[in-house]
Amino acid sequence: MILCQNCTTRNSLNREFCWKCGARLLVPSGPVPFDAGIPFMEEHVLERISALEFTINMLTKRVDSMMETIERVAASNFIDHTMIETLTDSLESAGIDLANLEADWRKRIDSRILETEEVDRLSARMQRIMEGYRGTDRQQFGVWIEKSYDLLVADRAPESIHFLKTALENDSSNHELGLLLAEVYFQNKEYAHATEYLHRVLELKPDHFEATFLMGLVHQRKGNLSLAQSRLENAVLLKADSSAAHAALGSLYAETGNGRKALKHLALALKLKPSAPVHFMSGKAYYDAGQHKRAIQHLRKATELDPQFDEAFYQLGLLSLEMNWLKKAQECFTTAQALNPKEGRYRKRVRSFSEETTGPDQLNGLIREELCLVKYPATPKRTK
């Protein structure tokens, strides 16, 4: 007699499955007569112990294998670390300053990770473009898309425009492709062309959040503030949890003098995602409202979130001067100048939050990050 390990029903030793529940029976090492004095539950426990022993044995083997792998990785890391230490010592012996080596190394790692993520996102977008193709020559369309992809990955976005436009002519209803082309034009500040392709996307998809949002940004940069407000308000309705959309709408309200609404949307943007540029814009809005201490609080927060934000340090210095905090002002000016030593405009500007420093472009980083805009080569700064 054997007990079912599932329902404890008695079964004869010649059965393979339980007659009651159908579970496979675990046969003990040998038959045990009914009157042998060993309770049925004890027999059942012995069967379970055997199964547990087998499981533990397999687990032990896996743990041993993992330990071997960890030891190999540790040995490899030890060798690599020793080599790095040797190189560091050699460079220091040669008189090279390596004070910022670790910080630069970590920045490069972060940069590489971001680049990999951007390439993966772009690849996924290209796949969606191909899936949305409705033309008659998929092979040729694929060639154009592949060439544009290679150019975008190589930071040669302006050269990709020709292939993107040619592909869109072949499949004019491909809204994913139209949006990609509009993004490239937007980041190149060719707003007329960006507007053209965003209109085409919105004709196909009237409630497309990204297209609606970008259209509002384009109108704001072209000075069409009423149209920009309409589009950005619609973008916030389409995606209420977009920090970038609330921040852009808040900056527009601040630009048009509606401080109350500006502060409301900037506060929502910070609640959704704290960021240095939004704190900077909040500082400007509070300054316009005459609340200088609140403005200083936001500027300090901006410098904490982004210690490289030279403009925030400079504005903090200007406000400190207005509060007659001379020592604090000098510290901020010194930091700003150290972060951007080639920037001569600091000496020419004595008024807080001038238009050249609080324009919508302050939010470009946040917008690009949230919308996952395609990578675009940075424009080199002009030397003075």
TORKOL-4160 file (C-alpha; in steps of 0.2 Angstrom, whole numbers, padded with zeros to 4 digits, m for minus):
384
<pt num="1" X="0000" Y="0000" Z="0000"/>
<pt num="2" X="0006" Y="0018" Z="m0004"/>
<pt num="3" X="m0001" Y="0035" Z="0000"/>
<pt num="4" X="m0004" Y="0048" Z="m0013"/>
<pt num="5" X="0008" Y="0063" Z="m0010"/>
<pt num="6" X="m0006" Y="0074" Z="m0016"/>
<pt num="7" X="m0022" Y="0069" Z="m0007"/>
<pt num="8" X="m0015" Y="0055" Z="0005"/>
<pt num="9" X="m0027" Y="0042" Z="m0003"/>
<pt num="10" X="m0022" Y="0024" Z="m0001"/>
<pt num="11" X="m0016" Y="0015" Z="m0017"/>
<pt num="12" X="m0010" Y="m0002" Z="m0021"/>
<pt num="13" X="0009" Y="m0004" Z="m0024"/>
<pt num="14" X="0006" Y="m0009" Z="m0042"/>
<pt num="15" X="m0003" Y="0008" Z="m0047"/>
<pt num="16" X="0006" Y="0021" Z="m0056"/>
<pt num="17" X="m0007" Y="0035" Z="m0053"/>
<pt num="18" X="m0018" Y="0039" Z="m0039"/>
<pt num="19" X="m0036" Y="0031" Z="m0042"/>
<pt num="20" X="m0044" Y="0047" Z="m0034"/>
<pt num="21" X="m0034" Y="0062" Z="m0039"/>
<pt num="22" X="m0024" Y="0055" Z="m0054"/>
<pt num="23" X="m0007" Y="0062" Z="m0047"/>
<pt num="24" X="0008" Y="0051" Z="m0051"/>
<pt num="25" X="0013" Y="0041" Z="m0036"/>
<pt num="26" X="0031" Y="0041" Z="m0029"/>
<pt num="27" X="0035" Y="0023" Z="m0026"/>
<pt num="28" X="0046" Y="0020" Z="m0011"/>
<pt num="29" X="0062" Y="0010" Z="m0011"/>
<pt num="30" X="0053" Y="m0006" Z="m0007"/>
<pt num="31" X="0036" Y="m0013" Z="m0002"/>
<pt num="32" X="0031" Y="m0011" Z="0016"/>
<pt num="33" X="0017" Y="m0023" Z="0022"/>
<pt num="34" X="0002" Y="m0015" Z="0029"/>
<pt num="35" X="0005" Y="m0023" Z="0046"/>
<pt num="36" X="0023" Y="m0019" Z="0047"/>
<pt num="37" X="0020" Y="m0006" Z="0061"/>
<pt num="38" X="0025" Y="0009" Z="0050"/>
<pt num="39" X="0011" Y="0022" Z="0049"/>
<pt num="40" X="0006" Y="0026" Z="0031"/>
<pt num="41" X="0010" Y="0045" Z="0034"/>
<pt num="42" X="0028" Y="0040" Z="0039"/>
<pt num="43" X="0030" Y="0031" Z="0023"/>
<pt num="44" X="0023" Y="0046" Z="0014"/>
<pt num="45" X="0035" Y="0058" Z="0023"/>
<pt num="46" X="0050" Y="0047" Z="0018"/>
<pt num="47" X="0045" Y="0048" Z="0000"/>
<pt num="48" X="0044" Y="0067" Z="0001"/>
<pt num="49" X="0061" Y="0067" Z="0010"/>
<pt num="50" X="0069" Y="0058" Z="m0005"/>
<pt num="51" X="0062" Y="0071" Z="m0017"/>
<pt num="52" X="0068" Y="0085" Z="m0006"/>
<pt num="53" X="0085" Y="0077" Z="m0006"/>
<pt num="54" X="0086" Y="0076" Z="m0025"/>
<pt num="55" X="0080" Y="0094" Z="m0026"/>
<pt num="56" X="0093" Y="0100" Z="m0013"/>
<pt num="57" X="0107" Y="0090" Z="m0023"/>
<pt num="58" X="0103" Y="0099" Z="m0039"/>
<pt num="59" X="0102" Y="0116" Z="m0030"/>
<pt num="60" X="0119" Y="0113" Z="m0023"/>
<pt num="61" X="0126" Y="0109" Z="m0040"/>
<pt num="62" X="0119" Y="0125" Z="m0047"/>
<pt num="63" X="0126" Y="0135" Z="m0032"/>
<pt num="64" X="0143" Y="0127" Z="m0035"/>
<pt num="65" X="0143" Y="0132" Z="m0053"/>
<pt num="66" X="0138" Y="0150" Z="m0049"/>
<pt num="67" X="0152" Y="0151" Z="m0036"/>
<pt num="68" X="0165" Y="0146" Z="m0050"/>
<pt num="69" X="0158" Y="0159" Z="m0061"/>
<pt num="70" X="0159" Y="0172" Z="m0048"/>
<pt num="71" X="0177" Y="0167" Z="m0044"/>
<pt num="72" X="0182" Y="0169" Z="m0062"/>
<pt num="73" X="0174" Y="0186" Z="m0064"/>
<pt num="74" X="0182" Y="0191" Z="m0047"/>
<pt num="75" X="0199" Y="0186" Z="m0054"/>
<pt num="76" X="0197" Y="0195" Z="m0070"/>
<pt num="77" X="0192" Y="0211" Z="m0061"/>
<pt num="78" X="0207" Y="0209" Z="m0050"/>
<pt num="79" X="0218" Y="0209" Z="m0065"/>
<pt num="80" X="0209" Y="0223" Z="m0074"/>
<pt num="81" X="0210" Y="0234" Z="m0058"/>
<pt num="82" X="0228" Y="0230" Z="m0056"/>
<pt num="83" X="0232" Y="0236" Z="m0074"/>
<pt num="84" X="0222" Y="0252" Z="m0071"/>
<pt num="85" X="0232" Y="0255" Z="m0055"/>
<pt num="86" X="0248" Y="0253" Z="m0065"/>
<pt num="87" X="0243" Y="0264" Z="m0079"/>
<pt num="88" X="0237" Y="0277" Z="m0066"/>
<pt num="89" X="0253" Y="0277" Z="m0056"/>
<pt num="90" X="0263" Y="0278" Z="m0073"/>
<pt num="91" X="0253" Y="0293" Z="m0078"/>
<pt num="92" X="0255" Y="0302" Z="m0061"/>
<pt num="93" X="0274" Y="0299" Z="m0062"/>
<pt num="94" X="0274" Y="0307" Z="m0079"/>
<pt num="95" X="0266" Y="0323" Z="m0070"/>
<pt num="96" X="0249" Y="0321" Z="m0077"/>
<pt num="97" X="0235" Y="0327" Z="m0066"/>
<pt num="98" X="0222" Y="0313" Z="m0063"/>
<pt num="99" X="0211" Y="0321" Z="m0050"/>
<pt num="100" X="0196" Y="0320" Z="m0061"/>
<pt num="101" X="0199" Y="0303" Z="m0068"/>
<pt num="102" X="0186" Y="0293" Z="m0059"/>
<pt num="103" X="0173" Y="0307" Z="m0062"/>
<pt num="104" X="0177" Y="0307" Z="m0080"/>
<pt num="105" X="0177" Y="0288" Z="m0081"/>
<pt num="106" X="0159" Y="0287" Z="m0073"/>
<pt num="107" X="0153" Y="0301" Z="m0085"/>
<pt num="108" X="0159" Y="0291" Z="m0100"/>
<pt num="109" X="0151" Y="0275" Z="m0094"/>
<pt num="110" X="0134" Y="0284" Z="m0091"/>
<pt num="111" X="0136" Y="0292" Z="m0109"/>
<pt num="112" X="0139" Y="0275" Z="m0116"/>
<pt num="113" X="0124" Y="0268" Z="m0108"/>
<pt num="114" X="0113" Y="0282" Z="m0114"/>
<pt num="115" X="0120" Y="0280" Z="m0132"/>
<pt num="116" X="0116" Y="0262" Z="m0132"/>
<pt num="117" X="0098" Y="0265" Z="m0126"/>
<pt num="118" X="0096" Y="0279" Z="m0139"/>
<pt num="119" X="0101" Y="0267" Z="m0153"/>
<pt num="120" X="0089" Y="0254" Z="m0146"/>
<pt num="121" X="0075" Y="0266" Z="m0146"/>
<pt num="122" X="0079" Y="0272" Z="m0164"/>
<pt num="123" X="0080" Y="0254" Z="m0170"/>
<pt num="124" X="0063" Y="0251" Z="m0162"/>
<pt num="125" X="0056" Y="0266" Z="m0171"/>
<pt num="126" X="0063" Y="0261" Z="m0188"/>
<pt num="127" X="0055" Y="0244" Z="m0185"/>
<pt num="128" X="0038" Y="0253" Z="m0182"/>
<pt num="129" X="0040" Y="0263" Z="m0198"/>
<pt num="130" X="0043" Y="0247" Z="m0208"/>
<pt num="131" X="0028" Y="0239" Z="m0200"/>
<pt num="132" X="0017" Y="0254" Z="m0205"/>
<pt num="133" X="0023" Y="0253" Z="m0223"/>
<pt num="134" X="0008" Y="0253" Z="m0236"/>
<pt num="135" X="0017" Y="0255" Z="m0252"/>
<pt num="136" X="0022" Y="0243" Z="m0266"/>
<pt num="137" X="0041" Y="0243" Z="m0265"/>
<pt num="138" X="0045" Y="0237" Z="m0248"/>
<pt num="139" X="0063" Y="0232" Z="m0252"/>
<pt num="140" X="0068" Y="0250" Z="m0259"/>
<pt num="141" X="0059" Y="0258" Z="m0244"/>
<pt num="142" X="0069" Y="0247" Z="m0232"/>
<pt num="143" X="0085" Y="0253" Z="m0241"/>
<pt num="144" X="0080" Y="0271" Z="m0238"/>
<pt num="145" X="0076" Y="0268" Z="m0220"/>
<pt num="146" X="0092" Y="0258" Z="m0217"/>
<pt num="147" X="0103" Y="0272" Z="m0224"/>
<pt num="148" X="0094" Y="0285" Z="m0213"/>
<pt num="149" X="0096" Y="0274" Z="m0198"/>
<pt num="150" X="0115" Y="0273" Z="m0201"/>
<pt num="151" X="0116" Y="0291" Z="m0203"/>
<pt num="152" X="0106" Y="0295" Z="m0187"/>
<pt num="153" X="0117" Y="0283" Z="m0177"/>
<pt num="154" X="0133" Y="0291" Z="m0184"/>
<pt num="155" X="0127" Y="0309" Z="m0178"/>
<pt num="156" X="0124" Y="0314" Z="m0196"/>
<pt num="157" X="0106" Y="0319" Z="m0194"/>
<pt num="158" X="0106" Y="0333" Z="m0207"/>
<pt num="159" X="0112" Y="0320" Z="m0220"/>
<pt num="160" X="0098" Y="0308" Z="m0216"/>
<pt num="161" X="0084" Y="0321" Z="m0221"/>
<pt num="162" X="0086" Y="0316" Z="m0240"/>
<pt num="163" X="0082" Y="0298" Z="m0237"/>
<pt num="164" X="0068" Y="0301" Z="m0224"/>
<pt num="165" X="0060" Y="0313" Z="m0236"/>
<pt num="166" X="0062" Y="0301" Z="m0251"/>
<pt num="167" X="0055" Y="0287" Z="m0240"/>
<pt num="168" X="0040" Y="0298" Z="m0235"/>
<pt num="169" X="0036" Y="0302" Z="m0253"/>
<pt num="170" X="0034" Y="0283" Z="m0256"/>
<pt num="171" X="0023" Y="0281" Z="m0241"/>
<pt num="172" X="0015" Y="0297" Z="m0237"/>
<pt num="173" X="0003" Y="0290" Z="m0224"/>
<pt num="174" X="0017" Y="0283" Z="m0213"/>
<pt num="175" X="0014" Y="0295" Z="m0198"/>
<pt num="176" X="0029" Y="0287" Z="m0188"/>
<pt num="177" X="0040" Y="0292" Z="m0202"/>
<pt num="178" X="0033" Y="0309" Z="m0204"/>
<pt num="179" X="0035" Y="0312" Z="m0185"/>
<pt num="180" X="0054" Y="0307" Z="m0186"/>
<pt num="181" X="0057" Y="0319" Z="m0200"/>
<pt num="182" X="0048" Y="0333" Z="m0191"/>
<pt num="183" X="0059" Y="0329" Z="m0175"/>
<pt num="184" X="0075" Y="0331" Z="m0186"/>
<pt num="185" X="0070" Y="0348" Z="m0193"/>
<pt num="186" X="0064" Y="0353" Z="m0175"/>
<pt num="187" X="0081" Y="0350" Z="m0168"/>
<pt num="188" X="0090" Y="0358" Z="m0182"/>
<pt num="189" X="0079" Y="0374" Z="m0178"/>
<pt num="190" X="0071" Y="0373" Z="m0196"/>
<pt num="191" X="0054" Y="0376" Z="m0189"/>
<pt num="192" X="0045" Y="0380" Z="m0205"/>
<pt num="193" X="0049" Y="0362" Z="m0212"/>
<pt num="194" X="0045" Y="0355" Z="m0195"/>
<pt num="195" X="0028" Y="0363" Z="m0195"/>
<pt num="196" X="0024" Y="0356" Z="m0212"/>
<pt num="197" X="0027" Y="0338" Z="m0207"/>
<pt num="198" X="0019" Y="0340" Z="m0190"/>
<pt num="199" X="0003" Y="0346" Z="m0199"/>
<pt num="200" X="0004" Y="0330" Z="m0210"/>
<pt num="201" X="0005" Y="0319" Z="m0194"/>
<pt num="202" X="m0009" Y="0328" Z="m0186"/>
<pt num="203" X="m0020" Y="0326" Z="m0201"/>
<pt num="204" X="m0018" Y="0307" Z="m0200"/>
<pt num="205" X="m0018" Y="0307" Z="m0181"/>
<pt num="206" X="m0027" Y="0322" Z="m0173"/>
<pt num="207" X="m0024" Y="0316" Z="m0155"/>
<pt num="208" X="m0006" Y="0312" Z="m0157"/>
<pt num="209" X="0003" Y="0318" Z="m0141"/>
<pt num="210" X="0021" Y="0320" Z="m0148"/>
<pt num="211" X="0015" Y="0329" Z="m0163"/>
<pt num="212" X="0004" Y="0341" Z="m0154"/>
<pt num="213" X="0017" Y="0345" Z="m0141"/>
<pt num="214" X="0030" Y="0348" Z="m0154"/>
<pt num="215" X="0019" Y="0359" Z="m0164"/>
<pt num="216" X="0016" Y="0369" Z="m0148"/>
<pt num="217" X="0035" Y="0371" Z="m0146"/>
<pt num="218" X="0037" Y="0376" Z="m0164"/>
<pt num="219" X="0024" Y="0390" Z="m0163"/>
<pt num="220" X="0032" Y="0396" Z="m0146"/>
<pt num="221" X="0049" Y="0397" Z="m0154"/>
<pt num="222" X="0042" Y="0406" Z="m0170"/>
<pt num="223" X="0033" Y="0419" Z="m0158"/>
<pt num="224" X="0015" Y="0413" Z="m0162"/>
<pt num="225" X="0011" Y="0412" Z="m0143"/>
<pt num="226" X="m0008" Y="0411" Z="m0145"/>
<pt num="227" X="m0006" Y="0396" Z="m0156"/>
<pt num="228" X="0007" Y="0389" Z="m0145"/>
<pt num="229" X="m0004" Y="0390" Z="m0130"/>
<pt num="230" X="m0018" Y="0381" Z="m0138"/>
<pt num="231" X="m0007" Y="0367" Z="m0144"/>
<pt num="232" X="0002" Y="0365" Z="m0127"/>
<pt num="233" X="m0015" Y="0365" Z="m0117"/>
<pt num="234" X="m0021" Y="0352" Z="m0129"/>
<pt num="235" X="m0005" Y="0342" Z="m0126"/>
<pt num="236" X="m0007" Y="0343" Z="m0107"/>
<pt num="237" X="m0025" Y="0336" Z="m0109"/>
<pt num="238" X="m0019" Y="0322" Z="m0120"/>
<pt num="239" X="m0005" Y="0317" Z="m0107"/>
<pt num="240" X="m0008" Y="0324" Z="m0090"/>
<pt num="241" X="0007" Y="0315" Z="m0083"/>
<pt num="242" X="0020" Y="0323" Z="m0095"/>
<pt num="243" X="0032" Y="0334" Z="m0085"/>
<pt num="244" X="0039" Y="0341" Z="m0101"/>
<pt num="245" X="0022" Y="0347" Z="m0107"/>
<pt num="246" X="0018" Y="0355" Z="m0090"/>
<pt num="247" X="0035" Y="0363" Z="m0090"/>
<pt num="248" X="0033" Y="0370" Z="m0107"/>
<pt num="249" X="0016" Y="0377" Z="m0104"/>
<pt num="250" X="0021" Y="0385" Z="m0088"/>
<pt num="251" X="0036" Y="0393" Z="m0097"/>
<pt num="252" X="0024" Y="0400" Z="m0110"/>
<pt num="253" X="0012" Y="0407" Z="m0097"/>
<pt num="254" X="0027" Y="0415" Z="m0088"/>
<pt num="255" X="0032" Y="0423" Z="m0105"/>
<pt num="256" X="0014" Y="0430" Z="m0108"/>
<pt num="257" X="0014" Y="0437" Z="m0090"/>
<pt num="258" X="0001" Y="0424" Z="m0083"/>
<pt num="259" X="0011" Y="0421" Z="m0067"/>
<pt num="260" X="m0002" Y="0411" Z="m0057"/>
<pt num="261" X="m0005" Y="0398" Z="m0071"/>
<pt num="262" X="0014" Y="0398" Z="m0074"/>
<pt num="263" X="0018" Y="0393" Z="m0056"/>
<pt num="264" X="0004" Y="0380" Z="m0056"/>
<pt num="265" X="0010" Y="0370" Z="m0071"/>
<pt num="266" X="0028" Y="0372" Z="m0066"/>
<pt num="267" X="0024" Y="0365" Z="m0049"/>
<pt num="268" X="0015" Y="0350" Z="m0058"/>
<pt num="269" X="0030" Y="0347" Z="m0069"/>
<pt num="270" X="0042" Y="0346" Z="m0053"/>
<pt num="271" X="0030" Y="0335" Z="m0044"/>
<pt num="272" X="0030" Y="0323" Z="m0059"/>
<pt num="273" X="0049" Y="0324" Z="m0062"/>
<pt num="274" X="0061" Y="0336" Z="m0052"/>
<pt num="275" X="0073" Y="0344" Z="m0064"/>
<pt num="276" X="0086" Y="0358" Z="m0064"/>
<pt num="277" X="0078" Y="0367" Z="m0079"/>
<pt num="278" X="0061" Y="0367" Z="m0072"/>
<pt num="279" X="0067" Y="0374" Z="m0055"/>
<pt num="280" X="0076" Y="0387" Z="m0065"/>
<pt num="281" X="0060" Y="0392" Z="m0074"/>
<pt num="282" X="0051" Y="0392" Z="m0057"/>
<pt num="283" X="0064" Y="0404" Z="m0050"/>
<pt num="284" X="0060" Y="0416" Z="m0064"/>
<pt num="285" X="0041" Y="0415" Z="m0061"/>
<pt num="286" X="0043" Y="0418" Z="m0043"/>
<pt num="287" X="0055" Y="0433" Z="m0046"/>
<pt num="288" X="0042" Y="0440" Z="m0058"/>
<pt num="289" X="0029" Y="0438" Z="m0044"/>
<pt num="290" X="0041" Y="0448" Z="m0032"/>
<pt num="291" X="0044" Y="0433" Z="m0021"/>
<pt num="292" X="0063" Y="0434" Z="m0022"/>
<pt num="293" X="0066" Y="0421" Z="m0007"/>
<pt num="294" X="0056" Y="0408" Z="m0016"/>
<pt num="295" X="0065" Y="0412" Z="m0032"/>
<pt num="296" X="0082" Y="0409" Z="m0023"/>
<pt num="297" X="0076" Y="0393" Z="m0016"/>
<pt num="298" X="0072" Y="0386" Z="m0033"/>
<pt num="299" X="0088" Y="0392" Z="m0040"/>
<pt num="300" X="0098" Y="0383" Z="m0026"/>
<pt num="301" X="0088" Y="0367" Z="m0030"/>
<pt num="302" X="0093" Y="0369" Z="m0048"/>
<pt num="303" X="0111" Y="0370" Z="m0044"/>
<pt num="304" X="0110" Y="0355" Z="m0032"/>
<pt num="305" X="0102" Y="0344" Z="m0046"/>
<pt num="306" X="0114" Y="0350" Z="m0059"/>
<pt num="307" X="0131" Y="0356" Z="m0052"/>
<pt num="308" X="0136" Y="0361" Z="m0070"/>
<pt num="309" X="0122" Y="0373" Z="m0072"/>
<pt num="310" X="0132" Y="0389" Z="m0074"/>
<pt num="311" X="0117" Y="0400" Z="m0078"/>
<pt num="312" X="0108" Y="0395" Z="m0062"/>
<pt num="313" X="0124" Y="0400" Z="m0052"/>
<pt num="314" X="0125" Y="0417" Z="m0061"/>
<pt num="315" X="0106" Y="0421" Z="m0058"/>
<pt num="316" X="0108" Y="0415" Z="m0040"/>
<pt num="317" X="0122" Y="0428" Z="m0039"/>
<pt num="318" X="0112" Y="0442" Z="m0046"/>
<pt num="319" X="0098" Y="0438" Z="m0034"/>
<pt num="320" X="0110" Y="0437" Z="m0019"/>
<pt num="321" X="0116" Y="0455" Z="m0024"/>
<pt num="322" X="0098" Y="0461" Z="m0024"/>
<pt num="323" X="0096" Y="0454" Z="m0006"/>
<pt num="324" X="0113" Y="0462" Z="m0001"/>
<pt num="325" X="0121" Y="0445" Z="0002"/>
<pt num="326" X="0138" Y="0450" Z="m0005"/>
<pt num="327" X="0148" Y="0435" Z="0000"/>
<pt num="328" X="0135" Y="0423" Z="m0007"/>
<pt num="329" X="0134" Y="0433" Z="m0023"/>
<pt num="330" X="0153" Y="0433" Z="m0025"/>
<pt num="331" X="0154" Y="0414" Z="m0022"/>
<pt num="332" X="0140" Y="0411" Z="m0036"/>
<pt num="333" X="0149" Y="0422" Z="m0048"/>
<pt num="334" X="0165" Y="0413" Z="m0046"/>
<pt num="335" X="0157" Y="0396" Z="m0048"/>
<pt num="336" X="0148" Y="0402" Z="m0064"/>
<pt num="337" X="0164" Y="0409" Z="m0071"/>
<pt num="338" X="0174" Y="0393" Z="m0067"/>
<pt num="339" X="0161" Y="0382" Z="m0075"/>
<pt num="340" X="0160" Y="0393" Z="m0091"/>
<pt num="341" X="0177" Y="0403" Z="m0092"/>
<pt num="342" X="0174" Y="0408" Z="m0110"/>
<pt num="343" X="0157" Y="0415" Z="m0107"/>
<pt num="344" X="0159" Y="0434" Z="m0108"/>
<pt num="345" X="0141" Y="0439" Z="m0106"/>
<pt num="346" X="0142" Y="0438" Z="m0087"/>
<pt num="347" X="0151" Y="0454" Z="m0087"/>
<pt num="348" X="0139" Y="0463" Z="m0098"/>
<pt num="349" X="0123" Y="0458" Z="m0089"/>
<pt num="350" X="0117" Y="0465" Z="m0072"/>
<pt num="351" X="0098" Y="0462" Z="m0073"/>
<pt num="352" X="0091" Y="0446" Z="m0066"/>
<pt num="353" X="0082" Y="0434" Z="m0078"/>
<pt num="354" X="0085" Y="0443" Z="m0095"/>
<pt num="355" X="0076" Y="0436" Z="m0110"/>
<pt num="356" X="0091" Y="0428" Z="m0117"/>
<pt num="357" X="0092" Y="0416" Z="m0102"/>
<pt num="358" X="0074" Y="0411" Z="m0099"/>
<pt num="359" X="0068" Y="0407" Z="m0117"/>
<pt num="360" X="0060" Y="0390" Z="m0120"/>
<pt num="361" X="0077" Y="0382" Z="m0126"/>
<pt num="362" X="0081" Y="0381" Z="m0107"/>
<pt num="363" X="0069" Y="0366" Z="m0107"/>
<pt num="364" X="0076" Y="0357" Z="m0122"/>
<pt num="365" X="0085" Y="0344" Z="m0112"/>
<pt num="366" X="0070" Y="0339" Z="m0103"/>
<pt num="367" X="0059" Y="0339" Z="m0119"/>
<pt num="368" X="0072" Y="0328" Z="m0128"/>
<pt num="369" X="0073" Y="0316" Z="m0114"/>
<pt num="370" X="0055" Y="0314" Z="m0111"/>
<pt num="371" X="0050" Y="0313" Z="m0130"/>
<pt num="372" X="0065" Y="0302" Z="m0134"/>
<pt num="373" X="0070" Y="0313" Z="m0148"/>
<pt num="374" X="0082" Y="0307" Z="m0161"/>
<pt num="375" X="0100" Y="0311" Z="m0157"/>
<pt num="376" X="0106" Y="0327" Z="m0166"/>
<pt num="377" X="0124" Y="0333" Z="m0167"/>
<pt num="378" X="0128" Y="0348" Z="m0155"/>
<pt num="379" X="0131" Y="0365" Z="m0162"/>
<pt num="380" X="0148" Y="0371" Z="m0157"/>
<pt num="381" X="0149" Y="0387" Z="m0147"/>
<pt num="382" X="0156" Y="0402" Z="m0155"/>
<pt num="383" X="0172" Y="0408" Z="m0148"/>
<pt num="384" X="0173" Y="0426" Z="m0143"/>
